[in-house]
Amino acid sequence: MARLRNKAAVASGIRVGVAVPLALLVTGCGALGSALSSAASSPGTSSPATSSAIAASTSGPVAGPGPQATYRVQPQPAPGTCHYVVLSASAGDYLPDPRCTPGATNPRVTQADLASTICKSGYTASIRPPASITGREKKASEAAYGFTGKASTTEYDHLISLELGGDPNSALNLWPEPNKARAAGVNNPKDRVEDKLKSLICNAVHKKAYLPLAKAQYLIATNWTTAIATAESELVS
């Protein structure tokens, strides 16, 4: 929300984590300690993110289990153990706790099969978990993040979206994303970033200058607010 092809990985200089302790989903994310607690606040208030909190998010996404024939409710971190990094509450610029939500990728999506997966109409709908599953997960995830905002404007969001090859139901790729202060619904600023990155990825199918899949996944997972600006300087001809 990893399938790296050698060419893309070398071109972007990405190193993607390959394991996250399973105990994380049981014990939560308290290990971040003061680095994140000083950067986090409940939705509706704004505090600057510390450099150490941002640095903790740069290790990148992990490989998820991928689409399942039958989805099951996934365990979430313990209540109160995950903390938002708040860049601008009024603008809706929140980052998830990188220890709780580093992002997880769908191993069935690779640079070689873009045309038959994320760049094919209808693909994401075919792998999306049902609301009966994600609705229950969202409540537990909100408790993990200590979320106190409006649930009606908060998306249970894939950090690496399905259209960018994110894992459909890994708890490491889903988080309750707060919206900008006066939002009327769940649409949020990150949606535009996802659409732009998908377009740049799928340029590869059309033989245009493109953004490697793995690079796009890394950018959206580590700091979606700067992803487009960085992506435009990372295109491959």
C-alpha positions as CSV (number, residue, x, y, z in Angstrom):
1,M,0.0,0.0,0.0
2,A,7.4,-5.3,-2.2
3,R,7.3,-6.1,-5.9
4,L,10.4,-4.4,-7.1
5,R,11.9,-5.1,-10.5
6,N,15.7,-4.7,-10.6
7,K,15.6,-1.9,-13.1
8,A,13.1,0.2,-11.2
9,A,14.9,-0.4,-7.9
10,V,18.3,0.5,-9.2
11,A,17.0,3.6,-11.0
12,S,15.3,5.0,-7.9
13,G,17.7,4.0,-5.3
14,I,15.0,2.4,-3.2
15,R,15.5,0.0,-0.4
16,V,12.2,-1.4,0.8
17,G,11.8,-3.2,4.1
18,V,11.1,-6.8,3.9
19,A,9.8,-7.6,7.4
20,V,7.9,-5.9,10.2
21,P,7.6,-7.7,13.5
22,L,4.3,-9.4,13.9
23,A,4.3,-8.3,17.5
24,L,3.6,-4.8,16.2
25,L,-0.1,-5.7,15.7
26,V,-0.4,-7.0,19.2
27,T,1.7,-4.5,21.2
28,G,1.1,-1.4,19.1
29,C,3.5,1.3,18.1
30,G,4.6,2.8,21.4
31,A,8.2,2.3,20.4
32,L,8.2,5.6,18.6
33,G,8.2,7.4,21.9
34,S,8.7,11.1,22.2
35,A,9.9,11.5,18.6
36,L,6.4,11.0,17.3
37,S,4.4,12.1,20.4
38,S,5.8,15.6,20.0
39,A,4.7,15.6,16.4
40,A,1.2,14.1,16.8
41,S,-2.0,15.6,18.0
42,S,-5.7,14.8,17.6
43,P,-7.4,15.9,14.3
44,G,-8.3,19.6,14.5
45,T,-5.1,20.8,16.0
46,S,-1.8,21.4,14.3
47,S,1.7,20.8,15.5
48,P,5.0,20.7,13.5
49,A,6.4,17.3,12.7
50,T,9.8,16.7,14.2
51,S,12.7,15.7,11.9
52,S,13.1,12.5,13.8
53,A,9.5,11.5,13.2
54,I,9.8,12.2,9.5
55,A,13.1,10.2,9.4
56,A,11.3,7.2,10.9
57,S,9.0,7.0,7.9
58,T,11.7,6.8,5.2
59,S,12.5,3.1,5.4
60,G,9.6,2.6,3.0
61,P,6.9,0.0,2.5
62,V,6.9,-3.8,3.1
63,A,5.4,-6.6,1.0
64,G,1.9,-7.5,1.9
65,P,0.0,-10.8,1.4
66,G,-1.8,-9.6,-1.7
67,P,-5.5,-10.1,-2.7
68,Q,-7.4,-12.9,-1.0
69,A,-10.3,-15.0,-2.2
70,T,-12.0,-14.4,1.2
71,Y,-11.0,-11.4,3.3
72,R,-11.0,-11.6,7.0
73,V,-10.9,-8.8,9.6
74,Q,-7.3,-8.0,10.4
75,P,-6.0,-7.3,14.0
76,Q,-5.0,-3.7,14.6
77,P,-2.4,-2.2,17.0
78,A,-3.5,-1.7,20.6
79,P,-5.7,1.4,21.3
80,G,-3.7,4.6,21.7
81,T,-0.4,3.3,20.5
82,C,-0.3,5.0,17.0
83,H,0.3,8.7,16.5
84,Y,-0.3,11.0,13.6
85,V,2.4,13.2,12.2
86,V,0.6,16.5,11.7
87,L,2.0,18.7,9.0
88,S,-1.1,20.9,8.6
89,A,-4.4,20.0,10.2
90,S,-6.2,22.8,8.4
91,A,-5.1,21.5,5.0
92,G,-5.6,17.9,5.9
93,D,-1.9,17.1,5.6
94,Y,-1.5,14.2,8.0
95,L,1.0,11.3,7.8
96,P,0.4,8.0,9.5
97,D,2.6,6.6,12.3
98,P,5.4,4.8,10.2
99,R,5.8,2.1,12.8
100,C,2.0,1.2,12.6
101,T,1.4,2.0,9.0
102,P,4.6,1.9,6.9
103,G,2.6,0.9,3.8
104,A,2.4,-2.6,2.2
105,T,2.5,-3.6,-1.4
106,N,0.5,-6.0,-3.5
107,P,2.9,-8.7,-4.7
108,R,0.8,-9.4,-7.8
109,V,1.5,-6.0,-9.2
110,T,4.9,-5.5,-10.8
111,Q,6.5,-3.2,-13.3
112,A,6.2,-6.0,-15.9
113,D,2.4,-6.5,-15.6
114,L,1.0,-3.0,-15.3
115,A,-1.1,-3.4,-18.4
116,S,-3.0,-6.3,-16.9
117,T,-3.3,-4.9,-13.3
118,I,-3.4,-1.3,-12.1
119,C,-3.4,0.2,-15.6
120,K,-6.4,-1.9,-16.6
121,S,-9.9,-0.6,-16.0
122,G,-11.7,-2.5,-13.2
123,Y,-8.7,-4.1,-11.6
124,T,-8.9,-2.3,-8.3
125,A,-12.6,-3.1,-7.9
126,S,-11.8,-6.7,-8.4
127,I,-9.5,-6.9,-5.3
128,R,-11.1,-4.4,-2.9
129,P,-12.2,-5.9,0.5
130,P,-15.9,-5.5,1.3
131,A,-17.2,-2.8,3.6
132,S,-18.3,-5.5,6.0
133,I,-14.6,-6.2,6.7
134,T,-13.1,-2.7,6.4
135,G,-15.8,-1.1,8.5
136,R,-14.9,-3.2,11.5
137,E,-11.2,-2.7,10.9
138,K,-11.7,1.1,10.7
139,K,-13.2,1.3,14.2
140,A,-10.2,-0.6,15.7
141,S,-7.7,1.4,13.7
142,E,-9.4,4.7,14.9
143,A,-8.9,3.4,18.5
144,A,-5.3,2.6,17.8
145,Y,-4.7,6.2,16.5
146,G,-6.8,7.7,19.3
147,F,-8.9,9.4,16.6
148,T,-11.4,11.9,17.9
149,G,-12.5,13.7,14.7
150,K,-15.5,13.2,12.5
151,A,-15.8,9.6,11.2
152,S,-18.1,10.8,8.4
153,T,-15.2,12.8,6.8
154,T,-12.4,10.3,7.6
155,E,-11.4,7.7,5.1
156,Y,-10.1,4.3,6.1
157,D,-7.3,4.8,3.6
158,H,-4.8,2.6,1.9
159,L,-1.6,4.4,2.4
160,I,-0.4,2.9,-0.9
161,S,-3.7,3.0,-2.8
162,L,-4.9,0.0,-4.7
163,E,-4.4,2.0,-7.9
164,L,-0.7,2.3,-7.0
165,G,-0.3,-1.4,-6.2
166,G,-1.0,-1.3,-2.5
167,D,-2.0,-4.3,-0.5
168,P,-5.8,-4.5,-0.2
169,N,-6.2,-5.5,3.4
170,S,-2.9,-5.5,5.3
171,A,-3.2,-3.6,8.6
172,L,0.2,-2.2,7.7
173,N,-1.3,-0.4,4.7
174,L,-4.6,1.0,6.2
175,W,-5.1,3.9,8.5
176,P,-7.9,6.3,9.5
177,E,-6.8,9.4,7.5
178,P,-8.1,12.7,9.0
179,N,-9.4,15.2,6.5
180,K,-8.9,18.9,6.2
181,A,-10.7,21.0,8.8
182,R,-13.8,22.0,6.8
183,A,-14.2,18.8,4.7
184,A,-17.8,17.8,3.8
185,G,-17.0,14.2,2.9
186,V,-14.2,11.6,2.7
187,N,-12.5,13.0,-0.4
188,N,-9.2,14.5,0.7
189,P,-6.0,16.1,-0.7
190,K,-4.2,12.7,-0.9
191,D,-6.7,11.5,-3.6
192,R,-5.3,13.9,-6.2
193,V,-1.7,12.7,-5.5
194,E,-2.7,9.1,-6.0
195,D,-4.4,9.9,-9.3
196,K,-1.4,11.8,-10.6
197,L,1.1,9.1,-9.6
198,K,-1.0,6.4,-11.3
199,S,-1.0,8.4,-14.5
200,L,2.8,8.7,-14.3
201,I,3.2,5.0,-13.6
202,C,0.8,4.0,-16.5
203,N,2.8,6.2,-18.9
204,A,5.1,3.1,-19.1
205,V,2.3,1.2,-20.9
206,H,1.9,4.0,-23.4
207,K,5.7,4.3,-24.1
208,K,5.9,7.7,-22.5
209,A,8.2,9.1,-19.8
210,Y,7.1,7.2,-16.7
211,L,7.6,6.9,-12.9
212,P,8.7,3.4,-11.9
213,L,6.1,1.6,-9.8
214,A,8.4,1.0,-6.9
215,K,9.4,4.6,-6.7
216,A,5.8,5.7,-6.7
217,Q,5.0,3.3,-3.9
218,Y,8.0,4.6,-1.9
219,L,7.0,8.3,-2.4
220,I,3.4,7.8,-1.4
221,A,4.3,5.7,1.7
222,T,6.9,7.9,3.1
223,N,5.4,11.4,2.5
224,W,2.5,11.8,0.2
225,T,2.5,15.6,0.5
226,T,5.8,15.8,-1.4
227,A,5.3,12.9,-3.7
228,I,4.3,14.7,-6.9
229,A,7.1,17.3,-6.7
230,T,9.6,14.5,-6.3
231,A,8.1,12.3,-8.9
232,E,8.3,14.8,-11.6
233,S,12.1,14.8,-11.2
234,E,12.3,11.0,-11.2
235,L,10.7,10.1,-14.6
236,V,12.3,7.5,-16.8
237,S,12.4,8.1,-20.5
